[in-house]
Each structure stands twice: as structure tokens, then as C-alpha cells.
Amino acid sequence: MLLKVQNLHKIYKSGTHALKGVSFEVEEGEFLVVIGLSGSGKSTLLRCINRLIEPTSGIVEFNGKDITHIKGEELRKVKMQIGMVFQQFNLIKRKTVLSNVINGKLGSLKTFESIIEKYSDEVYSEAYKCLETVGISDKAKVRADALSGGQQQRVAIARSLMQNPKLLLADEPVASLDPATSNSIMQYFEKINKELGTTVICNLHFLSLVRRYATRVIALRAGEIIYEGSPRDIDENWFKTIYGEEAEEVEIR
């Protein structure tokens, strides 16, 4: 068992109760997808797992260790094992693709190396290997802001792979991309999951993508899990339960 979440609550200072007693487990090698309406708690859940935000109560156990409230060097070491891909890429636009990818390893590099941006041949070789995994090594010397949205997201994925993570989190990674590019990006997550053996937890909206890539699904509504199981078992009734009676399914092919 790689991840165990027990009775997780998150209440923001505004009073918003974003997560209400969420509990689930994730085995190594799974491709778990979290679905639900905007505001259902999906992003909050991922940010509690990788400790970008502090849970109000409950337990997050990663690789057999309680990481819910760890700090300092202990937290830094755990974060190096959990990669994160965001909806908006979060690249440094004026830097090259290669520099952005190497940024994913800064937590384990010497401070002097990071300041002068001179790295060992091993680090450069690793960065190119990560770029090759997502099929974009030919853009290594190009500035990030010269790339298309889909290319930038592939760079962001490569950056996360520099950590050699046990767990890769992706928060709506295709929300700002066109349908064709969305499928392409999801194929890289699938490749990372199946070929590298990396466990993936991904927030998604489109059920057509969920059915194609997920091994298991969790659905959140108003901060609570209302469905957990196979993506193939989400029929029209479950879709309406998760997204509301007025919702209509949109397919991405």
C-alpha cells in the first residue's frame, strides 16, 4: 500500500469545509482518477497529499509513514518522492526547456550548483532522458514560452519525473488543452504508469478520458466520496449523481 488517507478534513480560514472525512487507499502501480464538479474538493485533496496545504485533521500515510504534519528536512525528503503536475504548467517562461526540467531536481542538488546553473553530466543526461519519455527532447534548448500548451505540459511532466517519484499527482492536467492534445498528454501519463511503474493520481473532468486511462475512480461531491470503483461502472445514473441532473456528458476522442 503506497498511500493511505484516513478521515481527512480540510477547513479553510474562510470557513469552507473542502474535505469532509475522506478515506481511501492506493496500491503501488495504480492509475487512480478523482472526478467531481469544480469545488468538490479534488484539488484540495491532492494538495493535502503532497502537503502544499496542511490538513485540518485526519491522517495521510505515504509509503508506510504518517506524513500529515511532518516539517523541515523530513518533509522535503517526502516531497522529493511525490511529483506534481499542475493545470497551468508553472514553467519559468524565459528559461529553456532543459533548465525547467532540471528545476525538478533542485531539492536534491547542491545550492552552489543551483545558483550558477552548472550541473554534472549525469544531471543533464537524466534531464534529456525525462524529455525523451514525453517525446520532446528536440526542444531542450528552446525557451519555454515558445512552446504550445501541450508541449509545455509535456515539459512539466518531464520536470516532475526528475524527482524519480514513487507517486505522481496531476491536477486537471488537460483542462486548458484541446481534445486531441488532451489524449496525447494522457497517453504520456499512461506510459509513465505502465512502463516506469509510477503510481498516478489524476484529477479529471471528462469521463471518456477516465474510462480509457483509469484503473480505479473516486468521485467527490461537496468534499465527500460518493463513488469508488471501476470507471466502467459509471453509468448514466451515476453520472447524474456525481455531476447533477442537468449535466450532460461531453466526450473527448
MIGUMI-542580 format. One record per atom (N, C-alpha, C): residue number from 1; atom name; y, z, x. Coordinates in steps of 0.2 Angstrom, whole numbers. Example, Ala and Ser with C-alpha at 12.3 -4.5 7.8 and 13.67 -1.06 7.14 Angstrom:
BEGIN
> n atom py pz px
> 1 N -28 39 66;
> 1 CA -22 39 62;
> 1 C -16 39 66;
> 2 N -11 35 64;
> 2 CA -5 36 68;
> 2 C 0 39 64;
//
This chain:
BEGIN
> n atom py pz px
> 1 N -6 0 4;
> 1 CA 0 0 0;
> 1 C 6 0 4;
> 2 N 10 -5 4;
> 2 CA 16 -6 8;
> 2 C 22 -2 5;
> 3 N 23 -2 -1;
> 3 CA 29 1 -4;
> 3 C 27 5 -11;
> 4 N 30 10 -11;
> 4 CA 28 14 -17;
> 4 C 35 17 -20;
> 5 N 37 16 -26;
> 5 CA 43 18 -29;
> 5 C 41 23 -35;
> 6 N 44 29 -35;
> 6 CA 42 34 -40;
> 6 C 48 37 -43;
> 7 N 48 36 -50;
> 7 CA 53 39 -54;
> 7 C 60 38 -51;
> 8 N 62 32 -49;
> 8 CA 68 30 -46;
> 8 C 74 30 -51;
> 9 N 79 34 -50;
> 9 CA 85 34 -54;
> 9 C 91 32 -49;
> 10 N 96 28 -52;
> 10 CA 102 27 -49;
> 10 C 108 28 -54;
> 11 N 112 33 -53;
> 11 CA 118 33 -57;
> 11 C 124 32 -53;
> 12 N 128 27 -55;
> 12 CA 134 26 -51;
> 12 C 140 31 -53;
> 13 N 145 31 -48;
> 13 CA 151 36 -50;
> 13 C 154 34 -56;
> 14 N 154 28 -58;
> 14 CA 157 26 -65;
> 14 C 153 29 -71;
> 15 N 147 31 -70;
> 15 CA 143 34 -75;
> 15 C 137 29 -77;
> 16 N 137 23 -74;
> 16 CA 132 18 -76;
> 16 C 125 21 -73;
> 17 N 121 21 -78;
> 17 CA 114 23 -76;
> 17 C 110 17 -75;
> 18 N 110 14 -69;
> 18 CA 107 7 -67;
> 18 C 100 7 -67;
> 19 N 97 13 -65;
> 19 CA 89 13 -65;
> 19 C 87 20 -68;
> 20 N 82 19 -72;
> 20 CA 80 25 -76;
> 20 C 73 26 -76;
> 21 N 71 30 -70;
> 21 CA 64 31 -69;
> 21 C 59 26 -68;
> 22 N 61 21 -63;
> 22 CA 57 15 -61;
> 22 C 52 17 -57;
> 23 N 45 15 -58;
> 23 CA 40 17 -54;
> 23 C 35 11 -53;
> 24 N 33 9 -47;
> 24 CA 28 3 -46;
> 24 C 26 4 -39;
> 25 N 21 0 -37;
> 25 CA 18 -1 -31;
> 25 C 18 -8 -29;
> 26 N 18 -9 -22;
> 26 CA 17 -16 -19;
> 26 C 13 -16 -14;
> 27 N 7 -20 -14;
> 27 CA 2 -20 -9;
> 27 C 5 -25 -3;
> 28 N 2 -25 3;
> 28 CA 4 -30 8;
> 28 C 2 -37 6;
> 29 N 6 -42 7;
> 29 CA 4 -48 6;
> 29 C 6 -51 -1;
> 30 N 9 -46 -6;
> 30 CA 11 -49 -12;
> 30 C 17 -53 -12;
> 31 N 18 -57 -17;
> 31 CA 24 -60 -19;
> 31 C 26 -58 -26;
> 32 N 30 -52 -26;
> 32 CA 32 -49 -32;
> 32 C 39 -52 -34;
> 33 N 40 -54 -40;
> 33 CA 46 -56 -43;
> 33 C 48 -51 -48;
> 34 N 55 -49 -48;
> 34 CA 58 -45 -53;
> 34 C 63 -49 -57;
> 35 N 62 -49 -63;
> 35 CA 66 -53 -68;
> 35 C 70 -48 -73;
> 36 N 74 -51 -77;
> 36 CA 78 -47 -81;
> 36 C 85 -50 -82;
> 37 N 89 -48 -87;
> 37 CA 96 -50 -88;
> 37 C 100 -48 -83;
> 38 N 106 -51 -82;
> 38 CA 111 -48 -77;
> 38 C 113 -41 -80;
> 39 N 113 -36 -75;
> 39 CA 115 -30 -77;
> 39 C 109 -25 -79;
> 40 N 103 -28 -78;
> 40 CA 96 -25 -80;
> 40 C 94 -20 -74;
> 41 N 97 -20 -68;
> 41 CA 96 -16 -63;
> 41 C 92 -19 -57;
> 42 N 91 -26 -57;
> 42 CA 87 -29 -52;
> 42 C 90 -28 -45;
> 43 N 97 -30 -44;
> 43 CA 100 -29 -38;
> 43 C 100 -22 -35;
> 44 N 102 -17 -40;
> 44 CA 102 -10 -38;
> 44 C 95 -8 -35;
> 45 N 90 -11 -38;
> 45 CA 83 -9 -36;
> 45 C 82 -11 -29;
> 46 N 83 -17 -27;
> 46 CA 82 -20 -20;
> 46 C 87 -16 -15;
> 47 N 93 -14 -17;
> 47 CA 97 -11 -13;
> 47 C 95 -3 -12;
> 48 N 92 0 -17;
> 48 CA 89 6 -16;
> 48 C 83 6 -11;
> 49 N 79 1 -12;
> 49 CA 73 0 -7;
> 49 C 75 -1 0;
> 50 N 80 -5 1;
> 50 CA 82 -6 8;
> 50 C 88 -1 11;
> 51 N 89 4 6;
> 51 CA 94 9 7;
> 51 C 101 7 9;
> 52 N 103 1 6;
> 52 CA 110 -1 6;
> 52 C 114 4 1;
> 53 N 111 6 -4;
> 53 CA 114 12 -8;
> 53 C 109 17 -8;
> 54 N 111 23 -10;
> 54 CA 107 29 -10;
> 54 C 105 30 -17;
> 55 N 98 31 -18;
> 55 CA 96 33 -25;
> 55 C 98 40 -27;
> 56 N 99 41 -33;
> 56 CA 101 47 -36;
> 56 C 96 52 -36;
> 57 N 90 50 -38;
> 57 CA 84 54 -37;
> 57 C 78 49 -37;
> 58 N 72 52 -36;
> 58 CA 66 48 -36;
> 58 C 64 47 -28;
> 59 N 58 44 -27;
> 59 CA 56 43 -20;
> 59 C 54 35 -19;
> 60 N 57 33 -13;
> 60 CA 55 26 -10;
> 60 C 50 28 -4;
> 61 N 44 26 -5;
> 61 CA 39 26 1;
> 61 C 38 20 4;
> 62 N 39 19 10;
> 62 CA 38 12 14;
> 62 C 33 13 19;
> 63 N 28 9 19;
> 63 CA 23 10 25;
> 63 C 20 17 26;
> 64 N 19 20 20;
> 64 CA 17 27 20;
> 64 C 22 33 22;
> 65 N 28 31 22;
> 65 CA 33 36 24;
> 65 C 39 36 19;
> 66 N 41 42 17;
> 66 CA 46 43 12;
> 66 C 53 42 16;
> 67 N 56 36 13;
> 67 CA 62 34 17;
> 67 C 68 35 12;
> 68 N 67 39 7;
> 68 CA 73 40 2;
> 68 C 79 42 4;
> 69 N 79 47 9;
> 69 CA 85 50 11;
> 69 C 86 50 19;
> 70 N 82 46 22;
> 70 CA 82 46 30;
> 70 C 89 44 32;
> 71 N 91 46 38;
> 71 CA 98 43 40;
> 71 C 97 42 48;
> 72 N 103 39 51;
> 72 CA 103 38 58;
> 72 C 98 33 61;
> 73 N 96 35 67;
> 73 CA 91 31 70;
> 73 C 85 30 66;
> 74 N 82 35 63;
> 74 CA 76 34 59;
> 74 C 77 29 53;
> 75 N 83 29 50;
> 75 CA 85 24 45;
> 75 C 85 17 48;
> 76 N 88 16 54;
> 76 CA 89 10 57;
> 76 C 82 7 59;
> 77 N 78 11 61;
> 77 CA 71 8 63;
> 77 C 67 5 57;
> 78 N 68 9 51;
> 78 CA 65 7 45;
> 78 C 68 0 43;
> 79 N 75 0 43;
> 79 CA 79 -6 41;
> 79 C 77 -12 45;
> 80 N 75 -11 51;
> 80 CA 73 -17 55;
> 80 C 66 -20 52;
> 81 N 62 -16 48;
> 81 CA 56 -19 46;
> 81 C 57 -22 39;
> 82 N 63 -21 36;
> 82 CA 64 -24 29;
> 82 C 70 -29 30;
> 83 N 68 -35 29;
> 83 CA 73 -41 29;
> 83 C 76 -42 22;
> 84 N 82 -44 22;
> 84 CA 86 -45 16;
> 84 C 89 -52 15;
> 85 N 88 -56 10;
> 85 CA 92 -62 9;
> 85 C 96 -62 3;
> 86 N 102 -63 3;
> 86 CA 107 -62 -2;
> 86 C 109 -69 -6;
> 87 N 111 -68 -12;
> 87 CA 113 -74 -16;
> 87 C 119 -79 -12;
> 88 N 123 -75 -9;
> 88 CA 129 -79 -6;
> 88 C 129 -80 1;
> 89 N 122 -80 4;
> 89 CA 121 -81 11;
> 89 C 123 -76 16;
> 90 N 130 -74 16;
> 90 CA 133 -69 20;
> 90 C 132 -72 27;
> 91 N 134 -78 29;
> 91 CA 134 -80 36;
> 91 C 141 -80 38;
> 92 N 142 -80 45;
> 92 CA 148 -80 48;
> 92 C 150 -87 49;
> 93 N 154 -90 45;
> 93 CA 155 -97 44;
> 93 C 158 -100 51;
> 94 N 162 -97 55;
> 94 CA 164 -100 61;
> 94 C 159 -100 66;
> 95 N 154 -97 66;
> 95 CA 149 -97 71;
> 95 C 143 -102 70;
> 96 N 140 -103 75;
> 96 CA 134 -108 75;
> 96 C 128 -106 71;
> 97 N 124 -110 69;
> 97 CA 118 -108 65;
> 97 C 114 -103 70;
> 98 N 113 -105 76;
> 98 CA 109 -101 81;
> 98 C 112 -94 81;
> 99 N 119 -94 82;
> 99 CA 122 -87 83;
> 99 C 121 -83 76;
> 100 N 121 -86 71;
> 100 CA 120 -82 64;
> 100 C 113 -80 64;
> 101 N 108 -84 66;
> 101 CA 101 -82 66;
> 101 C 100 -76 71;
> 102 N 102 -76 77;
> 102 CA 102 -71 82;
> 102 C 105 -64 79;
> 103 N 110 -65 75;
> 103 CA 113 -59 72;
> 103 C 108 -54 68;
> 104 N 102 -58 66;
> 104 CA 97 -54 63;
> 104 C 93 -49 67;
> 105 N 94 -50 74;
> 105 CA 91 -46 78;
> 105 C 95 -41 82;
> 106 N 101 -41 80;
> 106 CA 106 -37 84;
> 106 C 104 -29 84;
> 107 N 101 -27 78;
> 107 CA 99 -20 78;
> 107 C 94 -18 84;
> 108 N 91 -23 87;
> 108 CA 86 -21 92;
> 108 C 88 -23 99;
> 109 N 94 -26 99;
> 109 CA 97 -29 106;
> 109 C 101 -24 109;
> 110 N 102 -25 116;
> 110 CA 107 -21 119;
> 110 C 114 -22 117;
> 111 N 118 -17 117;
> 111 CA 125 -18 115;
> 111 C 129 -23 119;
> 112 N 128 -23 126;
> 112 CA 131 -27 130;
> 112 C 130 -34 129;
> 113 N 123 -36 127;
> 113 CA 121 -42 126;
> 113 C 125 -45 119;
> 114 N 125 -40 114;
> 114 CA 128 -42 108;
> 114 C 136 -44 109;
> 115 N 139 -40 113;
> 115 CA 146 -41 114;
> 115 C 148 -47 118;
> 116 N 144 -49 123;
> 116 CA 146 -55 127;
> 116 C 142 -61 124;
> 117 N 137 -60 119;
> 117 CA 133 -65 116;
> 117 C 130 -69 121;
> 118 N 127 -66 126;
> 118 CA 122 -69 131;
> 118 C 115 -66 130;
> 119 N 110 -70 128;
> 119 CA 104 -67 126;
> 119 C 98 -70 131;
> 120 N 93 -67 131;
> 120 CA 87 -69 135;
> 120 C 84 -75 132;
> 121 N 80 -79 136;
> 121 CA 77 -85 134;
> 121 C 72 -83 128;
> 122 N 69 -77 129;
> 122 CA 65 -75 124;
> 122 C 68 -75 117;
> 123 N 74 -72 117;
> 123 CA 78 -71 110;
> 123 C 80 -78 108;
> 124 N 82 -83 112;
> 124 CA 84 -90 110;
> 124 C 77 -93 107;
> 125 N 72 -92 111;
> 125 CA 66 -95 109;
> 125 C 63 -93 102;
> 126 N 64 -86 101;
> 126 CA 62 -83 94;
> 126 C 67 -86 89;
> 127 N 73 -87 90;
> 127 CA 78 -89 85;
> 127 C 76 -97 83;
> 128 N 74 -101 88;
> 128 CA 73 -108 86;
> 128 C 66 -108 82;
> 129 N 61 -103 84;
> 129 CA 55 -103 80;
> 129 C 56 -101 73;
> 130 N 61 -97 72;
> 130 CA 63 -95 65;
> 130 C 66 -101 61;
> 131 N 70 -104 65;
> 131 CA 74 -110 62;
> 131 C 68 -116 60;
> 132 N 63 -116 64;
> 132 CA 58 -121 63;
> 132 C 54 -119 57;
> 133 N 53 -113 56;
> 133 CA 49 -111 50;
> 133 C 53 -113 43;
> 134 N 59 -113 43;
> 134 CA 63 -116 37;
> 134 C 66 -123 38;
> 135 N 63 -126 43;
> 135 CA 64 -133 44;
> 135 C 72 -135 45;
> 136 N 75 -131 50;
> 136 CA 82 -133 51;
> 136 C 84 -132 58;
> 137 N 79 -132 63;
> 137 CA 81 -131 70;
> 137 C 85 -137 73;
> 138 N 86 -142 69;
> 138 CA 90 -148 72;
> 138 C 98 -146 71;
> 139 N 99 -141 67;
> 139 CA 106 -139 65;
> 139 C 108 -133 69;
> 140 N 104 -131 74;
> 140 CA 105 -125 78;
> 140 C 113 -124 81;
> 141 N 115 -130 83;
> 141 CA 122 -129 87;
> 141 C 128 -131 82;
> 142 N 126 -132 75;
> 142 CA 131 -134 70;
> 142 C 134 -127 68;
> 143 N 141 -128 66;
> 143 CA 144 -122 63;
> 143 C 141 -121 56;
> 144 N 141 -115 54;
> 144 CA 138 -113 48;
> 144 C 142 -116 42;
> 145 N 148 -116 42;
> 145 CA 152 -119 37;
> 145 C 152 -126 36;
> 146 N 148 -130 40;
> 146 CA 147 -137 40;
> 146 C 141 -139 36;
> 147 N 137 -134 34;
> 147 CA 131 -135 31;
> 147 C 131 -135 23;
> 148 N 127 -138 20;
> 148 CA 126 -137 12;
> 148 C 124 -130 10;
> 149 N 124 -129 4;
> 149 CA 122 -122 1;
> 149 C 115 -121 3;
> 150 N 111 -126 2;
> 150 CA 104 -125 3;
> 150 C 102 -124 10;
> 151 N 106 -127 14;
> 151 CA 105 -127 22;
> 151 C 107 -120 24;
> 152 N 113 -117 21;
> 152 CA 115 -111 23;
> 152 C 110 -105 21;
> 153 N 107 -106 15;
> 153 CA 102 -101 13;
> 153 C 96 -101 17;
> 154 N 94 -107 20;
> 154 CA 88 -108 25;
> 154 C 90 -104 31;
> 155 N 96 -104 33;
> 155 CA 99 -101 39;
> 155 C 98 -93 38;
> 156 N 100 -91 32;
> 156 CA 100 -84 30;
> 156 C 93 -81 30;
> 157 N 88 -86 28;
> 157 CA 81 -84 28;
> 157 C 79 -83 35;
> 158 N 80 -88 40;
> 158 CA 79 -88 47;
> 158 C 81 -82 50;
> 159 N 88 -80 48;
> 159 CA 91 -74 51;
> 159 C 87 -68 49;
> 160 N 84 -67 43;
> 160 CA 80 -61 41;
> 160 C 73 -61 45;
> 161 N 71 -67 46;
> 161 CA 64 -67 50;
> 161 C 65 -65 57;
> 162 N 71 -65 60;
> 162 CA 72 -62 67;
> 162 C 70 -55 67;
> 163 N 70 -52 62;
> 163 CA 68 -45 62;
> 163 C 60 -44 62;
> 164 N 57 -49 61;
> 164 CA 49 -49 60;
> 164 C 48 -44 55;
> 165 N 50 -45 49;
> 165 CA 50 -39 44;
> 165 C 43 -39 41;
> 166 N 41 -33 39;
> 166 CA 35 -32 35;
> 166 C 36 -33 28;
> 167 N 42 -32 26;
> 167 CA 44 -33 19;
> 167 C 51 -38 19;
> 168 N 51 -43 15;
> 168 CA 57 -47 14;
> 168 C 59 -47 7;
> 169 N 66 -44 6;
> 169 CA 69 -44 -1;
> 169 C 73 -50 -2;
> 170 N 74 -53 -8;
> 170 CA 78 -58 -9;
> 170 C 81 -57 -16;
> 171 N 88 -57 -16;
> 171 CA 92 -55 -22;
> 171 C 95 -61 -25;
> 172 N 92 -64 -30;
> 172 CA 94 -71 -33;
> 172 C 95 -76 -28;
> 173 N 91 -78 -23;
> 173 CA 92 -82 -18;
> 173 C 94 -89 -20;
> 174 N 92 -91 -26;
> 174 CA 93 -98 -28;
> 174 C 98 -99 -34;
> 175 N 102 -93 -35;
> 175 CA 106 -93 -41;
> 175 C 112 -98 -40;
> 176 N 114 -99 -34;
> 176 CA 120 -104 -33;
> 176 C 118 -111 -31;
> 177 N 112 -112 -32;
> 177 CA 109 -119 -29;
> 177 C 107 -123 -35;
> 178 N 107 -130 -34;
> 178 CA 105 -134 -39;
> 178 C 97 -134 -40;
> 179 N 94 -137 -45;
> 179 CA 87 -136 -46;
> 179 C 83 -139 -41;
> 180 N 84 -145 -38;
> 180 CA 80 -147 -33;
> 180 C 80 -143 -27;
> 181 N 86 -141 -25;
> 181 CA 86 -136 -19;
> 181 C 83 -130 -20;
> 182 N 84 -127 -26;
> 182 CA 80 -121 -28;
> 182 C 73 -121 -27;
> 183 N 70 -126 -29;
> 183 CA 62 -127 -27;
> 183 C 61 -127 -20;
> 184 N 65 -130 -16;
> 184 CA 64 -131 -9;
> 184 C 65 -124 -6;
> 185 N 70 -120 -8;
> 185 CA 71 -114 -5;
> 185 C 65 -109 -6;
> 186 N 63 -109 -13;
> 186 CA 57 -105 -15;
> 186 C 51 -107 -11;
> 187 N 50 -113 -9;
> 187 CA 44 -115 -5;
> 187 C 44 -112 2;
> 188 N 50 -111 5;
> 188 CA 50 -108 11;
> 188 C 48 -100 10;
> 189 N 50 -97 5;
> 189 CA 48 -90 4;
> 189 C 41 -90 3;
> 190 N 38 -95 -1;
> 190 CA 31 -95 -1;
> 190 C 27 -96 5;
> 191 N 30 -100 10;
> 191 CA 27 -102 16;
> 191 C 27 -95 20;
> 192 N 33 -92 20;
> 192 CA 33 -85 24;
> 192 C 28 -80 21;
> 193 N 27 -80 15;
> 193 CA 22 -75 12;
> 193 C 15 -77 14;
> 194 N 13 -83 13;
> 194 CA 6 -85 14;
> 194 C 5 -87 21;
> 195 N 9 -90 25;
> 195 CA 7 -91 32;
> 195 C 9 -86 37;
> 196 N 14 -82 36;
> 196 CA 16 -76 40;
> 196 C 13 -70 38;
> 197 N 11 -70 31;
> 197 CA 8 -64 29;
> 197 C 14 -58 27;
> 198 N 20 -61 26;
> 198 CA 26 -56 25;
> 198 C 26 -55 17;
> 199 N 26 -48 15;
> 199 CA 27 -46 8;
> 199 C 34 -48 6;
> 200 N 34 -51 0;
> 200 CA 41 -53 -3;
> 200 C 42 -50 -10;
> 201 N 48 -47 -11;
> 201 CA 50 -45 -17;
> 201 C 57 -49 -19;
> 202 N 57 -53 -24;
> 202 CA 62 -58 -25;
> 202 C 65 -57 -32;
> 203 N 71 -56 -33;
> 203 CA 74 -56 -40;
> 203 C 75 -64 -42;
> 204 N 73 -65 -48;
> 204 CA 74 -72 -50;
> 204 C 76 -72 -58;
> 205 N 79 -78 -60;
> 205 CA 80 -79 -67;
> 205 C 76 -84 -71;
> 206 N 74 -89 -67;
> 206 CA 71 -95 -70;
> 206 C 63 -93 -70;
> 207 N 60 -93 -76;
> 207 CA 53 -92 -77;
> 207 C 49 -97 -74;
> 208 N 51 -103 -74;
> 208 CA 47 -109 -71;
> 208 C 46 -108 -64;
> 209 N 51 -105 -60;
> 209 CA 50 -103 -53;
> 209 C 46 -97 -53;
> 210 N 46 -92 -57;
> 210 CA 42 -86 -57;
> 210 C 35 -88 -58;
> 211 N 33 -92 -63;
> 211 CA 26 -94 -64;
> 211 C 23 -98 -58;
> 212 N 27 -101 -55;
> 212 CA 25 -106 -49;
> 212 C 24 -101 -43;
> 213 N 28 -96 -41;
> 213 CA 28 -93 -35;
> 213 C 25 -86 -35;
> 214 N 26 -82 -40;
> 214 CA 25 -75 -40;
> 214 C 17 -74 -41;
> 215 N 15 -69 -38;
> 215 CA 8 -66 -39;
> 215 C 8 -61 -44;
> 216 N 14 -58 -45;
> 216 CA 15 -52 -50;
> 216 C 22 -52 -52;
> 217 N 23 -49 -58;
> 217 CA 30 -49 -61;
> 217 C 32 -42 -63;
> 218 N 38 -40 -62;
> 218 CA 41 -34 -65;
> 218 C 47 -36 -69;
> 219 N 47 -34 -75;
> 219 CA 53 -36 -79;
> 219 C 57 -29 -81;
> 220 N 64 -30 -79;
> 220 CA 68 -24 -81;
> 220 C 73 -25 -87;
> 221 N 74 -20 -90;
> 221 CA 79 -21 -96;
> 221 C 82 -14 -96;
> 222 N 89 -14 -95;
> 222 CA 93 -8 -96;
> 222 C 90 -3 -91;
> 223 N 88 -5 -85;
> 223 CA 86 0 -80;
> 223 C 79 2 -80;
> 224 N 75 0 -85;
> 224 CA 68 2 -86;
> 224 C 63 -4 -85;
> 225 N 57 -2 -83;
> 225 CA 52 -8 -83;
> 225 C 49 -8 -90;
> 226 N 50 -15 -92;
> 226 CA 47 -16 -99;
> 226 C 41 -20 -99;
> 227 N 39 -23 -93;
> 227 CA 34 -28 -92;
> 227 C 31 -27 -85;
> 228 N 25 -27 -83;
> 228 CA 22 -28 -77;
> 228 C 15 -31 -77;
> 229 N 15 -37 -74;
> 229 CA 8 -40 -74;
> 229 C 9 -47 -71;
> 230 N 4 -52 -74;
> 230 CA 4 -59 -71;
> 230 C 10 -63 -74;
> 231 N 13 -67 -70;
> 231 CA 18 -72 -73;
> 231 C 15 -76 -79;
> 232 N 9 -78 -79;
> 232 CA 6 -82 -84;
> 232 C 5 -79 -90;
> 233 N 6 -72 -91;
> 233 CA 5 -69 -97;
> 233 C 12 -68 -101;
> 234 N 17 -71 -98;
> 234 CA 24 -70 -101;
> 234 C 24 -76 -106;
> 235 N 23 -75 -112;
> 235 CA 23 -80 -117;
> 235 C 30 -80 -120;
> 236 N 31 -83 -126;
> 236 CA 37 -84 -129;
> 236 C 40 -77 -132;
> 237 N 35 -73 -134;
> 237 CA 36 -66 -137;
> 237 C 39 -62 -131;
> 238 N 35 -62 -126;
> 238 CA 38 -58 -120;
> 238 C 44 -60 -118;
> 239 N 45 -67 -117;
> 239 CA 52 -69 -115;
> 239 C 58 -66 -119;
> 240 N 57 -67 -126;
> 240 CA 62 -64 -131;
> 240 C 63 -56 -130;
> 241 N 57 -53 -128;
> 241 CA 58 -46 -127;
> 241 C 62 -44 -121;
> 242 N 61 -48 -116;
> 242 CA 64 -47 -110;
> 242 C 71 -49 -110;
> 243 N 73 -55 -113;
> 243 CA 79 -58 -112;
> 243 C 83 -58 -119;
> 244 N 80 -56 -124;
> 244 CA 84 -56 -131;
> 244 C 82 -61 -135;
> 245 N 83 -60 -142;
> 245 CA 81 -65 -147;
> 245 C 84 -72 -146;
> 246 N 91 -72 -144;
> 246 CA 95 -78 -144;
> 246 C 94 -82 -138;
> 247 N 90 -79 -133;
> 247 CA 89 -83 -126;
> 247 C 84 -89 -127;
> 248 N 85 -94 -123;
> 248 CA 81 -100 -123;
> 248 C 79 -101 -116;
> 249 N 73 -103 -115;
> 249 CA 71 -104 -108;
> 249 C 73 -110 -105;
> 250 N 75 -110 -99;
> 250 CA 78 -116 -95;
> 250 C 73 -117 -89;
> 251 N 70 -123 -89;
> 251 CA 65 -125 -84;
> 251 C 68 -128 -78;
> 252 N 66 -126 -72;
> 252 CA 68 -130 -65;
> 252 C 61 -133 -63;
> 253 N 62 -139 -62;
> 253 CA 56 -143 -59;
> 253 C 57 -145 -52;
//
